[in-house]
Amino acid sequence: MEPEQIRRPVTARARLIASFGALAAACGAFAADVPISLADIARTGDLVCELNLSGPRATSVARNPDVMLVYDQVRAGSSAARVISSRKAGARTVKLYAGQTGLHLVEDVTGSVIVTTLLNCEAYDRSGGRCVRFAAVNTWHFDQSVHQDPDTAFRRLPATSYVGFCDAWHMNGPGREN
C-alpha cells in the first residue's frame, strides 16, 4: 500500500466534533429559512434541554449530557421565562428574543450572558402542529449586545459552545399529563 492510501483510525472525539459541526451548519442553514417564533415556543410550553460540549475541547461521546436545562413558565405573550440548570442551584429569569437565527433564551449573569438558541424544529407531535424537539446551541459569553441584536451575537459564537436539543416537557401539550 502506498502511504497516501493508509487510513488513520477515526477517533470518537473526531466523529463527535464532525457531527456537531455538521449539525450546527445544517441547523443554521434551516433556521435562516424558517425561524422559530415566540408563538412556536408558547405552543410547545416548558422545555428540557440536554447539551454536550462541542469544538476543540469536546472530550467524549458520553451518553450523559454535560449540561441539563429546564425552561419553565414559557407562555404565550410573555417575553420572559425561568431556567433551572444542572450547573447552578435555583431558578433564574431568562429573556426571550426571536430572531432570524432562532429563538434566543438569554440569562444575565454578572456582566455576562448565558444564551440558549433554539435553531429549528427536529420533531413535531402526531398532529404535526406543535414542535416537541428543537435543535439547540448554548454558550456563555460577555456580549451584552445580545439584548439588542441576538442574531449578530449568535453569529459570533465561540467554538466551545454546547450543542444538543430541547424537548417539550409535556409531549401531549402544555398543561396536559403525558
C-alpha positions as CSV (number, residue, x, y, z in Angstrom):
1,M,0.0,0.0,0.0
2,E,1.1,3.5,-0.8
3,P,1.4,5.8,2.2
4,E,-1.4,8.0,0.8
5,Q,-3.7,5.0,0.9
6,I,-3.2,4.3,4.6
7,R,-6.2,5.4,6.6
8,R,-5.8,6.6,10.1
9,P,-8.4,5.4,12.6
10,V,-11.1,8.0,13.2
11,T,-11.4,8.7,16.9
12,A,-14.7,9.0,18.7
13,R,-13.7,12.6,19.5
14,A,-13.2,13.4,15.8
15,R,-16.6,11.9,14.9
16,L,-18.3,13.9,17.7
17,I,-16.7,17.2,16.5
18,A,-17.6,16.5,12.9
19,S,-21.2,15.5,13.9
20,F,-21.7,18.7,15.9
21,G,-20.2,20.8,13.2
22,A,-22.5,19.3,10.6
23,L,-25.5,19.7,12.9
24,A,-24.7,23.3,13.6
25,A,-24.2,24.1,9.9
26,A,-27.4,22.3,8.9
27,C,-29.4,23.8,11.6
28,G,-28.1,27.2,11.0
29,A,-29.0,27.0,7.3
30,F,-32.5,25.8,8.1
31,A,-33.0,28.4,10.8
32,A,-32.3,31.1,8.4
33,D,-35.2,29.9,6.2
34,V,-37.8,29.1,8.9
35,P,-37.0,31.0,12.1
36,I,-38.7,29.8,15.3
37,S,-41.2,32.3,16.7
38,L,-42.4,33.1,20.2
39,A,-45.7,31.6,19.2
40,D,-43.9,28.3,18.3
41,I,-42.3,28.1,21.8
42,A,-45.6,29.1,23.5
43,R,-47.3,26.1,21.8
44,T,-44.6,23.8,22.9
45,G,-44.5,25.0,26.5
46,D,-41.8,24.1,29.0
47,L,-38.6,22.6,27.8
48,V,-36.0,20.1,29.0
49,C,-32.6,20.5,27.3
50,E,-29.6,18.2,27.0
51,L,-26.4,19.7,25.8
52,N,-22.8,18.5,25.2
53,L,-19.6,20.4,24.7
54,S,-18.6,20.9,21.1
55,G,-15.5,22.3,19.5
56,P,-11.8,21.6,20.2
57,R,-12.3,20.9,23.9
58,A,-15.0,18.2,23.4
59,T,-13.6,15.1,25.0
60,S,-16.1,12.3,24.8
61,V,-19.2,10.9,23.3
62,A,-20.7,10.1,26.7
63,R,-24.4,9.4,26.8
64,N,-24.7,11.7,29.8
65,P,-25.1,15.3,28.8
66,D,-22.6,17.9,30.0
67,V,-25.4,20.4,30.8
68,M,-29.1,19.9,31.5
69,L,-31.5,22.9,31.5
70,V,-35.2,23.1,32.3
71,Y,-37.1,26.2,31.0
72,D,-40.5,26.7,32.6
73,Q,-43.1,29.4,32.6
74,V,-42.8,29.6,28.9
75,R,-46.1,31.2,27.9
76,A,-47.8,32.9,25.0
77,G,-47.5,36.7,25.1
78,S,-44.5,36.5,27.6
79,S,-41.0,37.8,26.9
80,A,-39.5,36.0,29.9
81,A,-39.3,32.5,31.4
82,R,-37.3,30.7,34.1
83,V,-34.4,28.4,33.8
84,I,-33.0,25.7,36.1
85,S,-29.6,24.4,35.3
86,S,-27.6,21.3,36.3
87,R,-24.7,23.7,36.8
88,K,-26.3,26.1,39.3
89,A,-28.8,25.8,42.1
90,G,-32.1,27.7,41.9
91,A,-34.3,29.1,39.2
92,R,-33.3,32.3,37.3
93,T,-35.1,34.6,34.9
94,V,-34.4,34.5,31.1
95,K,-35.5,36.8,28.4
96,L,-36.9,35.6,25.1
97,Y,-35.8,37.1,21.8
98,A,-37.0,35.9,18.4
99,G,-34.5,36.4,15.5
100,Q,-33.6,35.1,12.1
101,T,-31.1,32.6,13.5
102,G,-33.6,31.1,16.0
103,L,-35.2,31.8,19.3
104,H,-32.8,33.1,22.0
105,L,-33.3,32.5,25.7
106,V,-30.9,34.9,27.5
107,E,-29.9,34.8,31.1
108,D,-27.9,37.7,32.6
109,V,-25.1,36.6,34.9
110,T,-23.0,39.4,36.5
111,G,-21.9,41.2,33.3
112,S,-22.0,38.1,31.1
113,V,-24.8,36.2,29.4
114,I,-25.7,32.5,29.0
115,V,-27.7,32.1,25.8
116,T,-29.6,29.1,24.6
117,T,-30.6,29.4,21.0
118,L,-33.3,27.1,19.6
119,L,-32.3,26.7,15.9
120,N,-35.1,24.7,14.3
121,C,-37.8,22.1,15.0
122,E,-36.5,18.5,14.7
123,A,-39.7,16.7,15.6
124,Y,-43.4,17.5,15.7
125,D,-46.2,15.9,17.7
126,R,-48.6,13.4,15.9
127,S,-50.8,16.2,14.7
128,G,-47.8,18.0,13.1
129,G,-48.8,21.3,14.6
130,R,-46.6,21.5,17.7
131,C,-42.8,21.1,17.9
132,V,-41.7,18.6,20.5
133,R,-37.9,18.8,19.9
134,F,-35.7,21.7,18.9
135,A,-32.0,21.7,17.9
136,A,-30.2,23.9,20.4
137,V,-26.9,25.7,21.0
138,N,-25.8,27.1,24.4
139,T,-22.9,29.5,25.1
140,W,-21.7,31.7,27.9
141,H,-20.1,35.0,26.8
142,F,-19.7,38.7,27.6
143,D,-21.5,40.1,24.5
144,Q,-24.3,42.2,26.1
145,S,-25.4,43.3,22.6
146,V,-27.4,40.0,22.6
147,H,-30.2,42.1,24.1
148,Q,-30.3,44.5,21.1
149,D,-29.3,42.2,18.3
150,P,-29.3,38.5,19.3
151,D,-28.7,37.3,15.7
152,T,-25.4,39.1,15.4
153,A,-24.3,37.9,18.8
154,F,-25.2,34.3,17.8
155,R,-23.1,34.5,14.6
156,R,-20.1,35.4,16.8
157,L,-20.5,32.3,19.0
158,P,-17.2,30.8,20.3
159,A,-16.1,27.3,19.1
160,T,-16.7,26.0,22.6
161,S,-20.5,26.2,22.6
162,Y,-22.7,23.4,23.9
163,V,-24.9,21.7,21.3
164,G,-27.9,19.4,21.7
165,F,-31.6,19.5,21.8
166,C,-34.6,20.8,23.9
167,D,-37.6,18.5,24.2
168,A,-41.1,19.6,25.2
169,W,-41.7,18.8,28.9
170,H,-45.2,17.7,28.2
171,M,-45.2,15.8,25.0
172,N,-49.1,15.8,24.8
173,G,-49.2,19.6,25.1
174,P,-48.7,22.3,27.7
175,G,-50.7,21.7,30.9
176,R,-51.6,18.1,30.0
177,E,-50.3,14.9,31.6
178,N,-48.0,12.6,29.4
